[in-house]
Amino acid sequence: MQQNAVEQMLTQRSSPAHPPTLPRLHVARERFLIALAVLLPLFAAAIAIALAWSDSFHPRDLALLIVLYLLTGLGTSVGFHRLFTHRSFKTSRPLKIGLGILGSMAAQGPVLQWAATHRRHHEVADSAGDPHTPHPGGDHGEGGAIRGLFHAHLGWMFSAQEGANPDRYIPDLLADEDVRWLHRTFPIWVAVGLAVPFLAGLALTGTWAGALAGLLWGGLVRVFLLQHATFSVNSICHSFGPRRFQTGDASRNVWWLSLITFGEGWHNNHHAFPNSARFGLMRGEADLGGWLIGALERMGWAWDVVRVSPHRLSQRRVDRPAE
């Protein structure tokens, strides 16, 4: 199969004129905003558990949570990850923008920063320079493993003094006016992601209490759950689980995590074939994101979908079944 355009770009952009990282200019402000984005949903989740325990919970709150989790989770996996970062398929401008908006509503960072960080992760996965590996050098033993998991899950966002250089990793996205607009308007879409369940709760109940319940469950609790599902791919999927394919990193497949991350849990599959539109590469591997891309293709809304041939799959397997 022809080398993907993203891989070609990384090869061509390896000159000293485009160093892999750049200093973060406003570290204190960024850390405050990250803490707010992480701790506020955590606090809201604690309140939600207390309210549910006291029977102050309605099925409509769960429905809002599930619907918005699905939409914003697919926006992250299909939009931010497979479309923008890995160019696994092409789609129309309205659908591209729509997926970008849904991914932004997940509140996991603006698209250009998200994509640049992830492309750097693939370039140096589980080695020096990986933004969120759970295997930092020189930290051994049980305590080191726990610290590594925390770093990969969450700590890296607070400890990093440098960010991935966008000129090196995402020149294609920097040249895309729509993606730059999505990046600039990121705070608006995070606010929309909170306003939608608030207004839905108000419309469904006609009360401010119903509106606040919608904001709590469909907004903040949904952000909390999706955040930590995504963070778990960085930590758990580089620490536990089987490896189907030979890769130069510690990526693993975690089947149960794939169920709540729309296929992202097939992480060893993904690291073996980063540009594949499907992460669940074998029969029975649930991959809702890949299924959605397939459905869009059948409807004519997605094209140039990147697939991996059975021959390439067989060549890379390290767990070949007995013949």
Salt bridges, closest charged atoms under 4 A:
GLU30 OE1 - ARG24 NE 2.90
GLU123 OE1 - ARG120 NH1 3.48
GLU123 OE2 - ARG168 NH2 2.80
ASP126 OD2 - HIS238 ND1 2.68
ASP130 OD1 - HIS121 ND1 2.95
ASP139 OD1 - ARG147 NH2 2.88
ASP172 OD2 - ARG87 NE 3.24
ASP172 OD1 - ARG119 NH1 2.77
ASP176 OD2 - LYS96 NZ 3.03
ASP178 OD1 - ARG93 NH2 2.83
ASP178 OD2 - LYS96 NZ 3.09
ASP249 OD2 - HIS271 ND1 3.01
GLU264 OE1 - HIS81 ND1 2.81
GLU285 OE2 - ARG244 NH1 2.28
ASP287 OD1 - ARG82 NH2 2.92
GLU297 OE1 - ARG307 NH2 2.32
ASP304 OD2 - LYS90 NZ 3.26
ASP319 OD2 - ARG244 NE 3.56
ASP319 OD1 - ARG317 NE 2.95
